[in-house]
Amino acid sequence: MKLLLTPLSTSSVVQMRSIDAFFATVSRSNPDREGEIETLSSGPMRRNLVTARGPDVDSFARDLDQARDTLQSYESIFGVAPKMHTTPFDELLLASADHRLSDTQNRAYIDAATSFVMQSIRTPAGKIAITAPESERFTLTSRREKIRIVIDNGLATPASVRIDLRSEKLTFPQGDSINTTLQPGSNVIEFEVSVKTSGDSLLEYTVNAPKGSLGELARGKLRVRAWALSGVGVVLSGLAILVILTWWIRHTVRTRRTKRALVPAT
């Protein structure tokens, strides 16, 4: 040990001190100041600890998953898109993951990527290009019948969509979801419905992306008036008509006979 410490005692860089001498030469701490060392005789040292705020990783992960889900909706609408269509989206998402960016900058890149997808399904005027009539009327004359609705595709390319049907008084024998491809322009969509009871009912439908969470593309409704009768109702109605018809024929024959009897013979 002596062999090791002897050269240090003559160094101009390192000064040798005993432990007692070291604590005696260190400045006393001041509770109102920072950066000093606490000693046995200096009293308690006050430290103001500030936790450095790092990036909000959980929020960024949720936003990134949502953006990728939006891309899935885009791809389900337009099919396997050409690479040039998805490149801007991918580049923006890659840029958003740069650790040198702040939370605000990360969000800006993700918003720009989502905006790219939303612009692809909008018209130049900024409205969603797929539309449906807000309200229509339809009359059913049988218990099971086909209904037609018209959905417009204002895009220049075909768009695959899922139409979800909902009604309290109508059922859908072929299912309450219809997957179809809308060609540019007006598209007539036909589906079968079954009537539970006669009277008026409301049929609502929404047009959605086949996958993902892009949300509703369009919404419409039909006010349906059904005159359909059950099998028993048809039989009873037929019997009632037959009874009325029989009574009318008998009444007519009886009236004619009475009139003839009143005419005096010549």
Secondary structure, DSSP 8 states (H G I E B T S, - for coil): -HHHHHHHHT-SS-----HHHHHHHS----TTSSS----TTT--------------HHHHHHHHHHHHHHHHHHHHHH-S--HHHHHHHHHHHHHHT-TTS-HHHHHHHHHHHHHHHHHHTB-TTSSBSEE--S-EEEEE-SSEEEEEEEEEE-SSS-EEEEEEEEESSEE-TT-SEEEEEE-SEEEEEEEEEEESSSEEEEEEEEEE-SSSS--EEEEEEEEEEE----HHHHHHHHHHHHHHHHHHHHHHHHHHHHHHHHS---
